[in-house]
Amino acid sequence: MKTVVVLACLALALAEASMIPPKVVYKTKPVEADFVTKQEKILKLFVHPEQVDVEADYYKIGKEYDIEAHVDDYTNKKSVEEFWGLWKTGFLPKNVPFSIFYERQREEAVALFHVFYYAKDFETFYKTAAFARVYVNEGQFLYAYYIALIHRADTKGVVVPAPYEVYPELFTNSNVWYKIFRTKMQNGVFTPDFGTEQGIVQEGDRWVVYSNYSDYLTYPNDEYKISYFTEDIGLNAYYYYFHSYFPFWMDGDLYPGMKERRGEVYYYFYQQLLARYYLERLSNGLGEIPDFSWWHPIRTGYSPYVNYFTSFVQRPSYYNIPYEKNSEELQLLDTYEKTFIQYLEQGHFKAFNQDVDLRNSKSINFVGNFWQANADWHGKVARKDNHNSYEVTARRILGAAPEPVDKYTFVPTALDFYQTSLRDPIFYQMYSKILKYFIEYKKFLTPYTQDVLHYVGVKINEVKVDKLVTFFDYYDFDVTNNVFFTKEELKSKQFPYYVVRQPRINHKPFTVTVDVKSDVEGDAVFKIFMGPKYDSKGYPINIEDNWQNFVELDWFVHKLTKGQNKVDRVSTDFFYYKEDSVPMRDIFKLLPEGKVPTDMSTESGAFPKRLVLPKGTKGGFPYQFFVIAYPYTPAEKKFDAIKTFEWDSKPFGYPFDRPAHEVYFKQPNMFFEDVVVYHEGEEYTYRYNTPYYTVHHNEVTKH
Ligand SMILES: *[C@@H]1O[C@H](CO)[C@@H](O)[C@H](O)[C@H]1NC(C)=O
């Protein structure tokens, strides 16, 4: 009898353990008092961004501030004139969606960014931001503000909050909002069974809403199988950060180090993102990323249930692009593709006062600029903004939105925002198309030979990888910023807060051990990649067709000594990954102690750590690791700003940055190791969000 009781308690304890996300201890670093003040001011503008709080510190400052009267406080007066010119003729109104992909809205957002950027000191910047916080469209303000914080010299190192806390409505499905708004309006769950059935639980001073990822209603094909990945808040936040660091419209001169490599960063970013996505497709049985044509119906439908002031456009399967209506756009896309191939065949790009050698590997920067149609690719030859951008046009066509009514009124699609683009499967098909043009360019480059790849005197004898295990665990994120409060509530600060609880893919930490024999001494770079072992049909992959499908997991420098060297790398130290952001609520608590979280302040551009491994299967899914060692040459100082991407003098992604010759990839300083990824625990995320779990949870908290 006793054992039964003990077992029952144990079962409850276990259930409890898996119910609530574990408490995390944040890594922090100490900061000076004036940094704390600055950080606090910055964060406060992010609180309830869709409401103007007349009691808040920023309100009076922003309400009274006059940018034009302070024109001397900006280091670039033209930027003030430009902004003011637009402001006088009318800006995007409040309470409508803002998208950077619409021309007039973009012009305004960029002008706003410029006044933020050219404010001569922090005080002026703050006043300008407070002004915009009070008067400008919510999304437009946040957009320009984020980018300014990342790029201003005097806000380097400040912590910017995770986009899913700032715009939670773009990271959650609308049924969650029904539940939250109802809970708020009825001041709790009206009947206990409503809470149980709908997954709404009160825990202390917060409401927890369990949320499923989208299913087959949203993804009519099999794509719903990986919605836990495409809708992962960390992944979508990552894409938003990438854009904030490298906005396509930004003049390369504003960002040191960017100009020479932004096109290369562009290629590398999308290549890695798609390679990672492909690995996830493989273990879920989805296979290759499908191709599509501009001239045939778009097979992949997408019906998001996302609301951003208004509901998102739903694209049916076998969507017929309205060819006549979009003839200009389709012509642009077609010409863009053909122009590129023509220049490529000729080996030179000659236009806009440039003559680019398309047989040179360094021209990757140009090729990236061309496909991104960013502010650097025309050189300084003026051409309005990126009116003729392939990306922007493709997003418009594939988004399937009706034609906009006027310069401000449009029906939003997932592709209109960096926060939601990764949810739509067509996104990956579109970038896969673009990457194929890069590959065409790369096919003209001389593949690396033995001379380049070889590392004299260094031999990797063995690579050992721990058992690789993925699992789902709950993660809470604060969505209170999209809940509306009365003046009294805001004043009293006495109100519950709201979090969404979702199971997210995670993995057990693992170690990679590299056994190296060396006849030389010196600093060596080690890189660890993960790639497919078999293609979607089950055939062993050939590296010559798959070099672009390898994901870079780690980069580090190790001092080799003569003789045997044993190098251990723990996955938690992998170079390209960061922890989840610390919730704003907790940052506000850390500040009075003179601390800020380390991870978010320095590595905002890195990939979410939870997503290192693609989801495994019960019986194990095969992949392979590839390890290479090569002599270390540090990157030039001027590339400091982009060091989240790489930190030596090789091209990003080396040696998989160009077509590979199988025979040369058998050097002693390289090693391919077969690995298997297992998945433990519940296999499907929706199973976590059923009353079975939430009821249990209720029972436990009552005791
Ligand atoms: C999640 O989906 C499952 C399966 O459809 C359903 O039983 C459950 O109630 C859903 N949970 C929530 C919180 O919506």
The ligand as an ORCA input file, in Angstrom:
! r2SCAN-3c Opt
* xyz 0 1
  C      -4.140     21.182    -28.566
  O      -4.527     20.251    -29.547
  C      -5.060     19.050    -29.015
  C      -5.301     18.092    -30.170
  O      -6.097     18.662    -31.134
  C      -6.323     19.341    -28.224
  O      -6.805     18.156    -27.633
  C      -5.987     20.350    -27.133
  O      -7.147     20.728    -26.439
  C      -5.328     21.586    -27.722
  N      -4.884     22.427    -26.612
  C      -5.114     23.736    -26.538
  C      -4.611     24.424    -25.341
  O      -5.718     24.329    -27.395
*
